[in-house]
Amino acid sequence: MFSQSIFAQLVRMSVLLVLSLIAVHNSPTLLNLLAQQAVNSGCHQQTGQDHNHHHSHHHH
């Protein structure tokens, strides 16, 4: 019974994942929004790394 409930949860999660992927794939606006968010996150992360790198050189 315990394994059946875990299996049911996995099936539900898989279905939700597939539906989410289909929704994103079929919605150019949502896809562009997610892509822009990923770019923004990458830029912020890169900026933070550059700042830390510059900061370490500043101490030397």
DSSP file (Angstrom, degrees, kcal/mol; ACC not computed):
  #  RESIDUE AA STRUCTURE BP1 BP2  ACC     N-H-->O    O-->H-N    N-H-->O    O-->H-N    TCO  KAPPA ALPHA  PHI   PSI    X-CA   Y-CA   Z-CA
    1    1 A M     >        0   0    0      0, 0.0     4,-1.8     0, 0.0     5,-0.1   0.000 360.0 360.0 360.0 -40.8    0.0    0.0    0.0
    2    2 A F  H  >  +     0   0    0      1,-0.2     4,-1.9     2,-0.2     5,-0.2   0.921 360.0  48.2 -63.5 -44.4    2.8    2.4    0.8
    3    3 A S  H  > S+     0   0    0      1,-0.2     4,-2.6     2,-0.2    -1,-0.2   0.853 108.1  56.1 -66.6 -32.8    4.6    1.8   -2.5
    4    4 A Q  H  > S+     0   0    0      2,-0.2     4,-2.5     1,-0.2    -1,-0.2   0.893 106.6  49.4 -66.0 -37.5    1.3    2.2   -4.3
    5    5 A S  H  X S+     0   0    0     -4,-1.8     4,-2.1     2,-0.2    -1,-0.2   0.888 111.6  48.7 -69.5 -36.6    0.8    5.7   -2.8
    6    6 A I  H  X S+     0   0    0     -4,-1.9     4,-2.5     2,-0.2    -2,-0.2   0.919 111.5  50.2 -65.2 -42.8    4.4    6.6   -3.8
    7    7 A F  H  X S+     0   0    0     -4,-2.6     4,-2.5     1,-0.2    -2,-0.2   0.911 109.6  51.1 -60.8 -42.3    3.8    5.3   -7.3
    8    8 A A  H  X S+     0   0    0     -4,-2.5     4,-2.5     1,-0.2    -1,-0.2   0.903 110.1  49.4 -62.8 -41.0    0.6    7.4   -7.5
    9    9 A Q  H  X S+     0   0    0     -4,-2.1     4,-2.8     2,-0.2    -2,-0.2   0.914 110.8  50.0 -64.4 -42.1    2.4   10.5   -6.4
   10   10 A L  H  X S+     0   0    0     -4,-2.5     4,-2.6     2,-0.2    -2,-0.2   0.903 110.6  49.8 -62.7 -40.8    5.1    9.9   -9.0
   11   11 A V  H  X S+     0   0    0     -4,-2.5     4,-2.5     2,-0.2    -2,-0.2   0.935 112.1  47.6 -63.4 -45.5    2.5    9.5  -11.7
   12   12 A R  H  X S+     0   0    0     -4,-2.5     4,-2.4     1,-0.2    -2,-0.2   0.925 113.3  47.8 -61.3 -44.5    0.8   12.7  -10.7
   13   13 A M  H  X S+     0   0    0     -4,-2.8     4,-2.4     1,-0.2    -1,-0.2   0.894 111.8  50.4 -64.1 -39.8    4.1   14.6  -10.6
   14   14 A S  H  X S+     0   0    0     -4,-2.6     4,-2.7     2,-0.2    -1,-0.2   0.916 110.4  49.4 -64.3 -42.8    5.1   13.2  -14.0
   15   15 A V  H  X S+     0   0    0     -4,-2.5     4,-2.6     1,-0.2    -2,-0.2   0.920 111.9  48.5 -62.9 -43.4    1.7   14.2  -15.5
   16   16 A L  H  X S+     0   0    0     -4,-2.4     4,-2.4     2,-0.2    -1,-0.2   0.897 111.5  50.3 -63.4 -39.8    2.1   17.7  -14.1
   17   17 A L  H  X S+     0   0    0     -4,-2.4     4,-2.6     2,-0.2    -2,-0.2   0.935 111.7  47.3 -62.8 -46.9    5.6   18.0  -15.4
   18   18 A V  H  X S+     0   0    0     -4,-2.7     4,-2.5     1,-0.2    -2,-0.2   0.921 112.7  49.1 -62.5 -44.0    4.5   16.8  -18.9
   19   19 A L  H  X S+     0   0    0     -4,-2.6     4,-2.6     1,-0.2    -1,-0.2   0.896 111.3  50.2 -62.7 -39.4    1.6   19.3  -18.9
   20   20 A S  H  X S+     0   0    0     -4,-2.4     4,-2.6     2,-0.2     5,-0.2   0.924 111.1  48.4 -63.9 -44.0    3.9   22.1  -17.8
   21   21 A L  H  X S+     0   0    0     -4,-2.6     4,-2.7     1,-0.2    -2,-0.2   0.903 112.5  48.6 -63.2 -40.7    6.4   21.3  -20.5
   22   22 A I  H  X S+     0   0    0     -4,-2.5     4,-2.2     2,-0.2    -2,-0.2   0.919 111.3  50.3 -64.3 -42.9    3.6   21.2  -23.1
   23   23 A A  H  X S+     0   0    0     -4,-2.6     4,-0.5     1,-0.2    -2,-0.2   0.923 113.9  44.2 -62.7 -43.9    2.2   24.5  -21.9
   24   24 A V  H >< S+     0   0    0     -4,-2.6     3,-0.9     1,-0.2     7,-0.4   0.919 113.6  50.7 -65.9 -42.9    5.6   26.1  -22.1
   25   25 A H  H 3< S+     0   0    0     -4,-2.7    -1,-0.2     1,-0.2    -2,-0.2   0.850 114.5  43.5 -64.1 -34.5    6.4   24.6  -25.5
   26   26 A N  H 3< S+     0   0    0     -4,-2.2    -1,-0.2    -5,-0.2    -2,-0.2   0.438 104.6  70.3 -92.5  -0.2    3.1   25.8  -26.9
   27   27 A S    <X  -     0   0    0     -3,-0.9     4,-2.6    -4,-0.5     5,-0.2  -0.846  55.7-176.4-121.2  95.8    3.2   29.3  -25.4
   28   28 A P  H  > S+     0   0    0      0, 0.0     4,-2.7     0, 0.0     5,-0.2   0.857  86.2  54.8 -58.1 -36.2    5.9   31.5  -27.0
   29   29 A T  H  > S+     0   0    0      2,-0.2     4,-2.2     1,-0.2     5,-0.1   0.941 111.2  43.1 -63.7 -46.8    5.2   34.3  -24.6
   30   30 A L  H  > S+     0   0    0      2,-0.2     4,-2.5     1,-0.2    -1,-0.2   0.895 113.9  52.1 -65.6 -39.5    5.7   32.1  -21.6
   31   31 A L  H  X S+     0   0    0     -4,-2.6     4,-2.4    -7,-0.4    -2,-0.2   0.919 110.9  46.9 -62.9 -44.1    8.8   30.5  -23.2
   32   32 A N  H  X S+     0   0    0     -4,-2.7     4,-2.7     2,-0.2    -1,-0.2   0.886 110.9  52.7 -64.7 -38.8   10.3   34.0  -23.8
   33   33 A L  H  X S+     0   0    0     -4,-2.2     4,-2.2     2,-0.2    -2,-0.2   0.926 111.7  45.1 -62.9 -45.1    9.5   35.1  -20.3
   34   34 A L  H  X S+     0   0    0     -4,-2.5     4,-2.2     2,-0.2    -2,-0.2   0.892 113.0  51.1 -65.9 -39.2   11.3   32.0  -18.8
   35   35 A A  H  X S+     0   0    0     -4,-2.4     4,-2.3     2,-0.2    -2,-0.2   0.920 110.5  48.6 -64.0 -43.1   14.2   32.5  -21.2
   36   36 A Q  H  X S+     0   0    0     -4,-2.7     4,-2.7     1,-0.2    -2,-0.2   0.898 110.4  51.7 -63.4 -40.1   14.5   36.2  -20.2
   37   37 A Q  H  X S+     0   0    0     -4,-2.2     4,-2.3     2,-0.2    -1,-0.2   0.896 109.8  49.5 -63.0 -40.3   14.4   35.2  -16.5
   38   38 A A  H  X S+     0   0    0     -4,-2.2     4,-2.4     2,-0.2    -2,-0.2   0.904 111.5  48.9 -65.4 -41.2   17.2   32.6  -17.1
   39   39 A V  H  X S+     0   0    0     -4,-2.3     4,-2.6     2,-0.2    -2,-0.2   0.926 111.4  49.7 -63.9 -44.4   19.3   35.2  -18.9
   40   40 A N  H  X S+     0   0    0     -4,-2.7     4,-2.4     1,-0.2    -2,-0.2   0.911 111.3  48.8 -62.1 -42.5   18.7   37.8  -16.1
   41   41 A S  H  X S+     0   0    0     -4,-2.3     4,-2.3     1,-0.2    -1,-0.2   0.911 112.2  49.0 -63.7 -42.3   19.7   35.2  -13.4
   42   42 A G  H  X S+     0   0    0     -4,-2.4     4,-2.6     2,-0.2    -2,-0.2   0.902 111.3  49.4 -63.9 -41.4   22.8   34.3  -15.3
   43   43 A C  H  X S+     0   0    0     -4,-2.6     4,-2.6     2,-0.2    -2,-0.2   0.916 111.7  48.1 -65.8 -42.7   23.8   37.9  -15.7
   44   44 A H  H  X S+     0   0    0     -4,-2.4     4,-2.1     2,-0.2    -1,-0.2   0.912 113.4  47.8 -63.9 -41.3   23.3   38.6  -12.1
   45   45 A Q  H  X S+     0   0    0     -4,-2.3     4,-2.0     2,-0.2    -2,-0.2   0.921 113.0  47.9 -65.6 -43.4   25.3   35.6  -11.1
   46   46 A Q  H  X S+     0   0    0     -4,-2.6     4,-2.7     2,-0.2    -2,-0.2   0.901 110.1  52.5 -64.3 -41.1   28.1   36.4  -13.5
   47   47 A T  H  X S+     0   0    0     -4,-2.6     4,-2.4     1,-0.2    -1,-0.2   0.905 108.9  50.5 -61.5 -41.4   28.2   40.0  -12.2
   48   48 A G  H  X S+     0   0    0     -4,-2.1     4,-2.2     2,-0.2    -1,-0.2   0.893 110.8  48.5 -64.3 -38.9   28.5   38.7   -8.7
   49   49 A Q  H  X S+     0   0    0     -4,-2.0     4,-2.7     2,-0.2    -2,-0.2   0.913 111.2  49.9 -66.9 -42.2   31.4   36.5   -9.7
   50   50 A D  H  X S+     0   0    0     -4,-2.7     4,-2.8     1,-0.2     5,-0.2   0.909 110.6  50.6 -62.9 -40.3   33.2   39.3  -11.5
   51   51 A H  H  X S+     0   0    0     -4,-2.4     4,-2.6     2,-0.2    -2,-0.2   0.927 112.3  45.6 -63.9 -44.6   32.8   41.5   -8.5
   52   52 A N  H  X S+     0   0    0     -4,-2.2     4,-2.3     2,-0.2    -1,-0.2   0.897 113.1  50.6 -64.9 -39.6   34.2   38.9   -6.2
   53   53 A H  H  X S+     0   0    0     -4,-2.7     4,-1.7     2,-0.2    -2,-0.2   0.931 113.2  45.3 -63.8 -45.1   37.1   38.2   -8.6
   54   54 A H  H  X S+     0   0    0     -4,-2.8     4,-2.0     1,-0.2    -2,-0.2   0.893 111.0  54.4 -64.2 -40.1   37.8   41.9   -8.8
   55   55 A H  H  X S+     0   0    0     -4,-2.6     4,-1.4    -5,-0.2    -1,-0.2   0.888 106.0  51.2 -63.1 -40.3   37.6   42.3   -5.1
   56   56 A S  H  X S+     0   0    0     -4,-2.3     4,-1.0     1,-0.2    -1,-0.2   0.884 110.5  49.3 -66.7 -36.8   40.1   39.5   -4.5
   57   57 A H  H  < S+     0   0    0     -4,-1.7     3,-0.2     1,-0.2    -1,-0.2   0.853 104.5  60.0 -67.9 -32.9   42.6   41.2   -6.9
   58   58 A H  H  < S+     0   0    0     -4,-2.0    -1,-0.2     1,-0.2    -2,-0.2   0.857 101.7  53.2 -63.0 -35.2   42.0   44.5   -5.1
   59   59 A H  H  <        0   0    0     -4,-1.4    -1,-0.2     1,-0.3    -2,-0.2   0.823 360.0 360.0 -70.3 -30.2   43.3   42.9   -1.8
   60   60 A H     <        0   0    0     -4,-1.0    -1,-0.3    -3,-0.2    -2,-0.2   0.491 360.0 360.0 -75.9 360.0   46.5   41.8   -3.5
